[in-house]
Amino acid sequence: MARAAKSKPLRDVADLTKAQAKVEHMRLALELEEHDKRYYQDDAPTVSDAEYDALRKRFNAIEKRFSEFVTGESPSQKVGAAPSGRFKKVRHAIPMLSLDNAFAEEDVRDFVGRIVRFLKLDDDKIDFSAEPKIDGLSMSLRYEGGELVTAATRGDGAEGEDVTANIRTLEDVPERLKGRNVPDICEVRGEVYMTKKAFLALNRKQVEAGEAPFANPRNSAAGSLRQKDPTITASRPLGFFAYAWGEMSDMPEDTQSGMIGWFERCGFTTNPLTKLCHSVEDLLAFHRKIEEQRATLDYDIDGVVYKVDRIDWQERLGFVSRTPRWGIAHKFPAEQAMTVLRDIEIQVGRTGSFTPVGKLEPVGVGGVIVQNVTLHNEDYIRGIGSKGEELREGRDIRIGDTVVIQRAGDVIPQVVDVVMDKRPKGAKEFHFPKKCPCPLHTDVVREETAAGEEGSRARCTGEFACPYQKIEHLKLFVSRRAFDIDGLGEKQLQYFFDEGFVKEPADIFTLPKRNAKLKLEEIEGYGETSVRNLFASIESRRKIALERFVFALGMRHVGETTALALARGYGSWDAFHDACLKVAKGDEEAIAEMDALDQIGDTVIRSIADYFGESHNRGIVERLVKELDEIVDAEKPKSNSAVAGKTVVFTGSLEKMTRDEAKATAERLGAKVSGSVSKKTDLVVAGPGAGSKLADANKHGVKVLTEDEWLKLIGE
């Protein structure tokens, strides 16, 4: 796949030589075609709308300066991507084209100005129909004699897929058009979408069934509509907004707004927020209003569409390339959105740390539906940073506030501001709890920093007596990077914990012999096959690598990297266990030996001492070890390999090995695997779908390898 960015900042298109522009034009064309295929055919985009729009904008700028580069095969001359081949092809009588984009208010003013000049009007008093831009799947419905005969996707704009049987299952699509004024041939066009509520419910079902969740409502709607079995489509609640037309044997109205009304009279659903605007200021005011309402809508939108209302003027204005002069999509900032904070809940983590989580009105941000947002800690909510600095100009966050949230790449969404003029009178200040919400109501303390000062993180002092911490420890224990026990997902584990079947890790391994009494196969949702598979998975995990075992213990500040360093430092479980017991007793020689290990410092040593200094924890470990067959000694990393001592980052989809296998191999060869790219990174291994990490690698000038190049380098 073509790379998304260069190692140096992109030069302005105006400064490119013709030769440079030609090379970049070819590269961008290939990249855009690949992204179009993933979006329109596979319903699995790998870049955000903002990233795609930036690529398309630069590509168009190159073609504008060097018009000789434009050919019939150029992405600028196409819409979408060719049909996938899963359905019969349908040729559109009139092509389904796409709108140009506006990103700033000045772009909208330029759009209106161009129309005024083209129509040679004395003033800019033009009526526009304005409506939210639905983020769904474009559809063309062909009616003959008032009867629905064909439903086709956009496809590449000229040819789409026949999904007639599936579209007939939608309540918003009439089989026969109502009213008297119905042309013999009538193509109604619009957007198939799924509501946020339905999307979240569908994803819950996907996860419960062991299937991968959909990324966003648009992918969900497209995947639902492209089912070979129409009954599956019928089981998924899809909607349809009508807003345009294709071939018409007669036009029943002479304005865009008039056609919207006609669609309603025919039995279609149209967007109730559609409005007639009379000036540029009206359009911009409408855009701001819709952006504010965005979070309260039960469907995902990514902007507002403006269209010249008079159809005769639309016909005069015509098209530039494959986009109409008479319409434009005014996009929202792709990575930010406004929504309402409905509540704040405290989550108690595995180590007792309190994390306040904001519960939001669901809103689309960067192609993902967001309904939760991290609020970090007590100080962050109060508007205070980690160094005592003001955040958001000192504005605190209250329940009921309208907030601006931001999501960049794969980063967890966060609140970047509070809209004070929208703060309701009843907005509640959030008071951090002084007691843990668990049944024990143990005290909450603020952790100390390395300098002995009060930190920003609050923590429950209940340790393993706190049920919240117990269940989180168990979730970590069975997770993919720890014991990786199939069949014990969060839902099942929570049930076993609540029922008292599993209270500590050793209990998992005694489940098979206790089942004569427990009778798990009689539990709703289980059966003989499920229980047999679970027990087989448990039995297969009685042998485990030392670094996985250390990580699975769930000690504070001992993550995967630290667990690996400890495992390699001591080599065996017996040696590590003996050292931990000595450290817990304050043995200075043992402490010094541990401190000498790479990546191990005072914080980790203190955490290990606290863990093994508690008899309850030692009992948990001893009972667990008795249930295992073997804790495999750590493999010593090579020091003479081609990647020894280098920092490596893996990004994108790896096709010949899993990410975990790649990471383990790199570490075995003496490399350090990092999760982020910086100037200190030596190599980035990029597979298909590589995004922001690849861009960071190019920015920092880090060497990038394909998966095959990586395997060749390490000799595998």
SULNORTA-V344149 format. One record per helix or strand. SS is the DSSP state (2 for helix, 1 for strand). FROM is the first residue (numbers start at 1). TO is the last residue. Records with the same first field share a line. If there is no record, write none. Layout:
SS = FROM-TO / FROM-TO
//
This chain:
2 = 13-15 / 18-41 / 49-65 / 67-69 / 75-77 / 105-119 / 164-167 / 196-208 / 217-225 / 230-234 / 256-266 / 280-296 / 311-317 / 378-382 / 392-394 / 420-422 / 463-465 / 467-478 / 490-498 / 505-518 / 520-522 / 528-539 / 546-552 / 560-570 / 573-584 / 588-595 / 602-612 / 615-627 / 659-668 / 692-700 / 707-714
1 = 89-91 / 100-102 / 128-134 / 137-144 / 147-153 / 159-162 / 176-176 / 185-193 / 239-248 / 255-255 / 275-277 / 301-308 / 310-310 / 319-320 / 323-324 / 327-331 / 336-348 / 353-365 / 368-374 / 384-384 / 390-390 / 398-399 / 402-406 / 414-418 / 428-429 / 435-435 / 443-448 / 454-460 / 543-545 / 630-632 / 647-651 / 653-653 / 672-673 / 683-686 / 688-688 / 703-705
//
